[in-house]
Amino acid sequence: MASDNRNGSPKDKRPAGNNPQEPRNSGGNFLGRSWFWLVLAVLVLFGSRFLFSRPTDTSNMIGLNEVANYVQNDEVKSITVQGDIVTLQLASEEKRSRKENDESLLDTLKALGVSDDKL
């Protein structure tokens, strides 16, 4: 009767989930929380790009054909190109246009009929 434990040792009376050698949160909960924070950080980074970027003013945007007309008629003081935004400085005002990403402005103006001496 060695297997019959009648002396009531505390080892046998301990509940199954109260073992001090077993971790309480066994990894699944931590992994779930870390993914949450990772996704939240990525969303905040992408959201801040749109929150803090300055919107392009489209109230005085014109087409490239109008840019070509202004250049052909000698109404342009200067042209500034920043990325795909073209800024025309006219005598009395400033106009903006958008060019193609892979085309140069000179090639586009030539294709729209602006002569080489006007460029």
Backbone torsions as a table, in degrees:
resi	resn	phi	psi	omega
1	MET	NA	36.7	179.8
2	ALA	-72.3	-25.9	-180.0
3	SER	-79.3	-16.2	178.6
4	ASP	-82.2	110.0	-175.1
5	ASN	-99.0	97.6	-177.0
6	ARG	-103.4	-6.9	-179.3
7	ASN	-79.5	-8.0	173.5
8	GLY	70.0	51.2	179.9
9	SER	-67.2	145.8	-177.8
10	PRO	-63.2	-20.4	-179.9
11	LYS	-63.5	-34.6	-177.9
12	ASP	-83.6	-22.5	-176.1
13	LYS	-91.5	-5.1	-178.0
14	ARG	-73.1	133.6	177.6
15	PRO	-65.2	154.9	-174.4
16	ALA	-64.6	-35.1	-176.3
17	GLY	-88.4	6.8	-175.8
18	ASN	-108.3	29.8	-179.6
19	ASN	-80.2	121.1	-178.0
20	PRO	-68.2	-14.4	179.8
21	GLN	-85.6	-14.8	177.7
22	GLU	-90.2	133.0	177.4
23	PRO	-69.8	147.1	-178.9
24	ARG	-71.9	-49.1	176.6
25	ASN	-103.2	107.1	-168.6
26	SER	-88.4	37.2	170.7
27	GLY	98.9	-37.3	-178.4
28	GLY	-63.8	-40.8	179.4
29	ASN	-68.3	-41.4	179.3
30	PHE	-65.4	-43.3	179.7
31	LEU	-62.0	-41.1	178.9
32	GLY	-63.8	-39.9	179.3
33	ARG	-70.5	-37.9	-179.2
34	SER	-67.4	-36.8	176.1
35	TRP	-64.8	-38.0	177.9
36	PHE	-60.1	-46.8	-178.3
37	TRP	-68.9	-34.3	177.6
38	LEU	-65.5	-46.0	178.7
39	VAL	-65.2	-40.0	178.5
40	LEU	-63.4	-40.8	178.8
41	ALA	-64.6	-40.7	178.6
42	VAL	-65.1	-42.5	178.6
43	LEU	-63.7	-38.6	178.3
44	VAL	-66.0	-40.8	179.1
45	LEU	-63.3	-46.5	179.4
46	PHE	-68.7	-36.9	178.7
47	GLY	-67.0	-35.8	180.0
48	SER	-68.5	-27.8	176.8
49	ARG	-61.3	-42.9	-179.5
50	PHE	-78.7	-27.9	-178.7
51	LEU	-72.7	-40.7	-174.2
52	PHE	-99.8	-2.7	178.0
53	SER	-78.8	141.7	-179.1
54	ARG	-82.9	124.0	-179.8
55	PRO	-70.3	145.6	178.6
56	THR	-75.3	130.6	179.5
57	ASP	-74.8	114.3	-176.9
58	THR	-102.5	10.2	-177.0
59	SER	-71.3	-30.3	179.8
60	ASN	-117.6	33.6	176.7
61	MET	-79.7	136.6	178.5
62	ILE	-125.1	165.1	178.0
63	GLY	-81.2	162.7	179.5
64	LEU	-66.6	-25.5	176.4
65	ASN	-66.7	-35.2	175.8
66	GLU	-70.7	-35.1	175.1
67	VAL	-60.3	-44.9	178.8
68	ALA	-62.3	-38.6	178.0
69	ASN	-64.8	-43.6	177.9
70	TYR	-61.9	-41.6	180.0
71	VAL	-67.8	-42.6	-179.0
72	GLN	-64.1	-32.9	-178.6
73	ASN	-91.9	11.2	178.2
74	ASP	56.8	38.5	178.9
75	GLU	-98.4	-0.4	-173.9
76	VAL	-102.2	127.7	174.2
77	LYS	-82.8	-45.9	179.9
78	SER	-153.1	156.2	177.1
79	ILE	-125.7	129.9	177.2
80	THR	-120.5	130.0	179.0
81	VAL	-115.1	121.9	175.3
82	GLN	-126.3	103.4	-175.8
83	GLY	67.9	-117.3	177.3
84	ASP	-107.8	8.4	178.0
85	ILE	-97.2	126.1	178.5
86	VAL	-108.9	124.4	179.4
87	THR	-112.2	123.3	177.7
88	LEU	-102.4	129.1	173.2
89	GLN	-100.5	108.0	178.4
90	LEU	-92.7	-178.2	-179.1
91	ALA	-64.3	-40.0	-174.4
92	SER	-115.4	-13.8	-175.1
93	GLU	-151.7	177.6	178.0
94	GLU	-120.8	132.8	179.2
95	LYS	-120.8	151.7	178.4
96	ARG	-125.1	150.2	176.5
97	SER	-143.6	171.9	179.1
98	ARG	-125.1	128.3	179.9
99	LYS	-101.8	170.3	176.4
100	GLU	-70.8	146.8	-177.8
101	ASN	-66.3	-39.7	-173.7
102	ASP	-98.4	4.3	179.8
103	GLU	-110.9	142.4	173.6
104	SER	-80.0	152.5	-178.9
105	LEU	-65.7	-37.4	179.6
106	LEU	-62.2	-44.3	178.7
107	ASP	-63.3	-39.0	179.7
108	THR	-66.1	-43.2	179.5
109	LEU	-66.0	-38.3	176.2
110	LYS	-63.4	-40.5	179.4
111	ALA	-67.5	-25.6	177.9
112	LEU	-87.3	3.7	172.2
113	GLY	100.1	11.0	177.9
114	VAL	-78.4	132.0	-178.0
115	SER	-74.5	158.1	-177.3
116	ASP	-64.8	-31.8	-179.2
117	ASP	-72.1	-20.9	177.6
118	LYS	-81.8	-22.8	-179.0
119	LEU	-82.4	NA	NA
